Amino acid sequence: MQPIPRRTLTEAATEALRERILRGVHRAGEPLRQEALAAELGVSRIPLREALHRLEAEGLVALVPHRGAIVAEVPVGDLAELFELRALIECDLLARAIPLATPEDLEHARGAAGVFAQAVTRGRTAQLGEANSRFHAALYAPANRPRTMELVERLHMQCDRLLRLQLTLTDGGAQAVREHEALWHAVSDGDLSRATQQLQEHILGAGTRLAAAIASQTRQEG
C-alpha cells in the first residue's frame, strides 16, 4: 500500500480541526497542544503544523509567540466589515453571473438551496456553513471569476463561526431558507437589479441581526 501523501494528511487534519473549532469542541482562547492533537488525529507533527498555519489564514487559529497555537477569538469586532465586504464582492459577482447563467447553472443552484434547507430542517448546524457557501458559489459560478471566488471562499470561512452563531442566537435558519428561495427566483427571472438588492439585504441583514443578538446576550450576561 502506498503511503498517504503529506498533502492529504494536511488536508484531513485541517478539516478535522476546523470542524472541532466550529462545533465548539475547542473554545476560543484554548491552547492547541500539537503533540496531543497529532496523536488524536493520527498524523505527525509536520502535517499538523501545516494545518495550523492554514487555519490561521482562515482566522480560526492564532499562532502566538511563546504560547504556540490557540483557538482564535470569534471575530465579533470584525463582524460589520466582514459582512460588508461580502456584500460588495458578492453582489458584483452575481451581477456578472446572471447574464451568463444557463438552465444547468440555475438547476445546480436550486439543488444547493435545497441542501441548505434540509440542513436547517434537520437541525444539522455543522453543515450549515458549507451548504450556505455552496449555494452562493453556485449562483456566482457563471461569472467565471476564479480569483474573486477565492476571496469569497476565504470570507465565507471567516464568517462560518459567525453564521452558526447567528443561526443559533437568532433562529434565522427559516428566514435564510426563504431569502435563498427569493434570491434564486430573482436570478432565474434574470432580474439583475432585484437579485443584487436581495443579495445585499440577505448578507447585510444577517450581519445586523447577529450584531443585535450578540449585544443582547452581552447585556444579559452583564
Secondary structure by P-SEA (a helix, b strand, c coil): cccccaaaaaaaaaaaaaaaaaaccccccccccaaaaaaaacccaaaaaaaaaaaaaacccccccccccccccccccaaaaaaaaaaaaaaaaaaaccccccaaaaaaaaaaaaaaaaaaaaccccaaaaaaaaaaaaaacccccaaaaaaaaaaaaaaaaaaaaaaaaccaaaaaaaaaaaaaaaaaacaaaaaaaaaaaaaaaaaaaaaaaaaaaaaaac
